[in-house]
Amino acid sequence: MNHFITKSEDITADKLSRLLEQPIKIVQILKTGQTNMGAFAHLIADNRMLFIKWTRPDSYSSRKAQFNRRAVWFSKLQEGLDIPAVKYFAALANDEGASTIILEDLSSTHTQWTPNLPAWEQHCVDNLSALHSGFWNDPRLDEIKPNVDPETVGEWRIRMRHRVDGMFSELGLSDKVEMHDLINQPLWEDYFDRVRKQPLTILHGDPHPRNFLYSTSEAILIDWELVGVGVPAVEDVMHLIVFSCLQKHKELIARYQRQTPYEEEQFEYDWRIAILLKSIACYSLLGNWYARKAIDGCL
């Protein structure tokens, strides 16, 4: 029998029994929803709260298949790791990259994100700090990397120029020379060389507020499909702060630095790189003034 959930009608006691390889007698679906490439459901299986996420058959692509396989890889990996994350009950993927991820739902003690929850920004930073510190320059990083060829600086430049051209075209803008000049700066060779030689730590890859579950005292990461290794300030820290709590960036950066092995000079360098990368990615959306300030301050 096909073990994969492809629609909400597949969430039956019989299907879950096969998927989890344990008997399930009663299933009560509490909520279902759609994502860009899949769907999810909250449910009670017997007395256990579960969150199920799957990819719709019409949404398979090579990129999504890679994400799915990486999420399944991480679900199996993290059983032996001591990191602050929600634990998986099951995670499966077939050769096409179809996947079903079943996570433990901590709704009895944790909740999904709400802007009224006090100190949520600090809790998110604390969780990232614990994750990054636990694997700082860890020799296991070379062993646990997913089998994905790293992007070269030349490939990255091609991808960034294409991304900038698409944004400018969509928004009816024409003067993209400055962004192309930034992409061609020699500093990127040094940065890519550093990343290749020193990955630093494990990364979540997408730590926005809705990828955490919260209690009054902590935040716990979920949704690990973009997990990898790399430079934390450039990837995870920038992603959380710029898109979620930019108005508190000085306080949160200081909090993060206090809890990680980051040397101040190295963090400042990585943060400048992060700002430049975000300027390239969001130039049209953030506006010319923000990008100009970032470029002037970082080059």
C-alpha positions, 0 to 999 in steps of 0.5 A: 500500500502507498504510505504517503498522504497526498490528500486529507482523505488519506488521514485515516486510522488505517493509513496512520497505522501503516505510516507510523508502524503502530496501531491507531484506532481513532483519528479526529481531524482538528484543522486542515490547510494549504501551503504553496506546494502542499497541505497540512493537518492538525489531528488527534490520533488516539490520545496523541496530538499530531501535525502532518505535512505533505506535498501535493502530487501536482506540486512535485518539482526537482527543487521541492523533491530536494527539500523533502529529501533533506527534511526526511534526512534531518528527521532521521538524523536528529534522533541522535542530536541534542538540539532544541527542536520538535521531534518527529514521529515519522518522515518518509519520502519516495524517489520522486521526492513525495514526502509525509512528515509527521511531527509531535504537536506540543500544543498542550504546552506550546502554541503557534505564533501570536504577536501578543506573546511576550518576549517571543523575539528573545525566545527565538534568538535564544533557540537559534543561539542554542542550536548554533552553539551546540554545533559550532565548528563541530567535526560532525558537520562534514559527516551530517551534510546532506548530499547536495553539491555546494553552489559555486560563486559563479553559479550564485552570481548567475542566480542573483542576476536572474533574480534581480532582473526578474524583480526589476522587470516585475516592478517596471524598474530599469536601472539595475546596473548598481545591483549587477555591480554589487553581485560582481564585487570580488568580496564574494570570492572571499566569502564563498572560500570561507564558507567552503573551508569553515561551515561553522555550524548547522542551520535551520534555513528558514527561522521566521516566527511561524516556524517556531512553537512557543510557550511563556519561557521558550520557542522551539523550531519546526519545519526543517526542510531547508536545514543545512550547514553554513554561516549563522549570521548570514543565514539564520540570524539575518532571516529572523531579524530582518523579516520579523523584528528589525526594530529590535535588531541591536538588542537581539544581535547583542543577545545572540552574540552573548550566547554563541562563540562568535568573535565580535569582529567575525560577527560584524563581518558576517553581518555586513555580508548578510546585509549585502545579500539581503540588499540584492535579494530585496533591493526592489522591495526594500527600496533604493535608499535602504540598499544604498545605505547597506552598500555604502556601509559594507563595501 
